[in-house]
Amino acid sequence: MEHQLNDILSNIPLLKKKVNEISLKNQIDNDDLLLELVKFLNLIHITNEKLSPSLLVDLAWHEFILFTRYYHEFCLTHYSRFIHHTPSENEDHTIYQKTIELYIKHYNKPPETIWGSYAIEEWEASNCGACHN
């Protein structure tokens, strides 16, 4: 993941500036937000399930997509396919729940400042000792 993040930062430094506005407004680290975007794209790559990003990851993804040529190249290089962004008006919380469950399985505890309190509740529930008996 660090390689993917460095790939983004070295090839499109303007993206960091664009995402910085989101980061400052939400008091989160710029590189942390971009790393969470990479993690989300990685999750999309490893599953056939529909996934949903957090609001902040989605905003960063929108900025990344605007660099169309580089976004296309990044997807082909790292995922061997183009990852489409398909917004929906339907709010299906189960999709976000699946995303968080998959995130926890692969990356452990999600940062609450980026993924929200629901993600932390799921993290805590997944670590319940009594639940694993």
QUIRATA-V278265 format. One record per backbone hydrogen bond with DSSP energy under -0.5 kcal/mol. NH is the residue of the N-H (numbers start at 1). CO is the residue of the C=O. E is the energy in kcal/mol with one decimal. If there is no record, write none. Layout:
# QUIRATA-V278265
NH:CO:E + NH:CO:E
This chain:
# QUIRATA-V278265
5:1:-2.8 + 6:2:-2.8 + 7:3:-2.1 + 8:4:-2.1 + 9:5:-2.7 + 10:6:-2.6 + 11:7:-1.6 + 12:8:-2.5 + 15:12:-1.6 + 16:12:-0.7 + 17:13:-1.2 + 18:14:-2.3 + 19:15:-3.0 + 20:16:-1.6 + 21:17:-0.8 + 21:18:-0.6 + 22:18:-0.7 + 23:19:-2.5 + 24:20:-3.1 + 25:21:-1.9 + 26:22:-1.5 + 27:23:-0.6 + 27:24:-0.9 + 28:23:-2.1 + 33:29:-2.1 + 34:30:-2.1 + 35:31:-2.4 + 36:32:-2.2 + 37:33:-1.8 + 38:34:-2.1 + 39:35:-2.5 + 40:36:-2.3 + 41:37:-2.5 + 42:38:-2.5 + 43:39:-2.2 + 44:40:-2.2 + 45:41:-2.0 + 46:42:-1.5 + 47:43:-0.7 + 47:44:-0.9 + 52:95:-0.5 + 56:114:-0.5 + 58:54:-2.7 + 59:55:-2.3 + 60:56:-2.1 + 61:57:-2.6 + 62:58:-2.4 + 63:59:-1.7 + 64:60:-2.2 + 65:61:-2.7 + 66:62:-1.2 + 67:64:-1.6 + 68:66:-1.6 + 71:67:-3.3 + 72:68:-2.5 + 73:69:-2.4 + 74:70:-3.0 + 75:71:-2.5 + 76:72:-2.3 + 77:73:-2.7 + 78:74:-2.7 + 79:75:-2.6 + 80:75:-0.6 + 80:76:-1.0 + 81:75:-1.0 + 84:82:-0.8 + 86:84:-0.6 + 87:85:-0.6 + 92:90:-1.0 + 93:91:-0.8 + 95:92:-1.5 + 96:92:-0.9 + 97:93:-2.5 + 98:94:-2.3 + 99:95:-2.0 + 100:96:-2.5 + 101:97:-2.5 + 102:98:-2.5 + 103:99:-2.7 + 104:100:-2.8 + 105:101:-2.1 + 106:102:-1.9 + 107:103:-3.7 + 108:103:-0.6 + 108:104:-1.5 + 114:111:-1.4 + 115:111:-3.0 + 116:112:-2.2 + 120:116:-1.1 + 121:117:-2.4 + 122:118:-2.3 + 123:119:-2.2 + 124:120:-2.9 + 125:121:-2.4 + 126:122:-2.2 + 127:123:-0.9 + 127:124:-0.6 + 128:125:-1.2 + 129:127:-0.6 + 131:128:-1.0 + 132:128:-0.6 + 132:129:-1.1 + 133:130:-1.0
